[in-house]
Amino acid sequence: MSEQPVKGPASYFPSIEKKYGRPITEWKAMVRARLPAKHMELVTMLKTEHGMGHGHANAIVAHTLAEDAK
């Protein structure tokens, strides 16, 4: 059987790492360091402080918060 393609926010991770030059683990650590901030506050932080596009920032925040909710 072949592997299932990555779906959802994680599908952005390879392009995020390539474009912004940091591993996803570092981006997630930045998000977690700002908790308990709200989702959109975290997205805004990644956009304004790190120049990240909205889709990429949202993907990291959504995936990180979903992991932590488990």
TORVO-566129 format. One record per residue (C-alpha): x, y, z. Coordinates in pm, 1 decimal. Example, Ala and Ser with C-alpha at 12.3 -4.5 7.8 and 13.67 -1.06 7.14 Angstrom:
<rs>
- 1230.0, -450.0, 780.0
- 1367.0, -106.0, 714.0
</rs>
This chain:
<rs>
- 0.0, 0.0, 0.0
- 110.3, 354.4, -61.2
- 123.7, 617.2, 210.4
- -165.8, 857.5, 241.2
- -80.1, 1214.2, 144.2
- -46.6, 1460.0, 430.5
- -364.6, 1663.6, 468.2
- -472.5, 1965.6, 667.1
- -236.5, 2217.4, 826.4
- 60.2, 1976.8, 820.0
- 52.9, 1979.7, 439.9
- 203.7, 2329.6, 457.8
- 500.0, 2227.5, 674.8
- 756.7, 2146.4, 401.4
- 699.9, 2479.5, 228.0
- 706.5, 2668.2, 561.0
- 1042.0, 2515.7, 652.7
- 1183.7, 2591.7, 308.6
- 1053.4, 2948.4, 288.1
- 1127.8, 3064.0, 643.8
- 1438.9, 2854.2, 717.2
- 1336.6, 2707.3, 1051.7
- 1203.7, 2363.3, 1143.9
- 838.2, 2333.5, 1240.3
- 941.0, 2237.2, 1593.7
- 1086.7, 2587.3, 1640.8
- 772.4, 2755.9, 1510.7
- 558.0, 2543.5, 1740.9
- 781.6, 2632.1, 2036.5
- 731.1, 3002.6, 1958.7
- 355.4, 2954.1, 1955.7
- 358.8, 2758.3, 2281.4
- 574.7, 3024.1, 2447.6
- 291.9, 3275.7, 2390.8
- 11.6, 3062.4, 2532.2
- -254.6, 3118.8, 2656.0
- -289.8, 3374.5, 2375.9
- -585.1, 3331.2, 2142.4
- -556.8, 3169.1, 1800.1
- -565.5, 3493.0, 1599.8
- -323.5, 3665.4, 1838.6
- -76.1, 3386.7, 1769.0
- -131.7, 3411.2, 1393.1
- -75.5, 3786.8, 1409.8
- 246.5, 3736.8, 1608.4
- 390.1, 3505.2, 1342.3
- 288.6, 3746.4, 1067.6
- 414.8, 4068.4, 1225.7
- 724.0, 3945.1, 1410.6
- 841.8, 3687.6, 1156.3
- 696.7, 3802.2, 822.7
- 497.8, 3485.3, 775.0
- 202.6, 3472.3, 538.7
- -144.5, 3427.4, 684.9
- -198.7, 3072.7, 556.3
- 133.3, 2947.5, 687.3
- 89.7, 3117.7, 1024.3
- -262.2, 2982.9, 1059.5
- -147.4, 2629.4, 972.3
- 121.1, 2631.0, 1242.8
- -110.1, 2773.2, 1508.0
- -399.0, 2539.9, 1422.6
- -177.3, 2229.9, 1422.9
- -2.3, 2328.6, 1746.5
- -325.4, 2401.6, 1932.8
- -482.3, 2077.8, 1806.4
- -180.1, 1877.7, 1927.3
- -198.3, 2038.2, 2269.0
- -570.8, 1969.4, 2298.8
- -515.1, 1593.8, 2273.4
</rs>
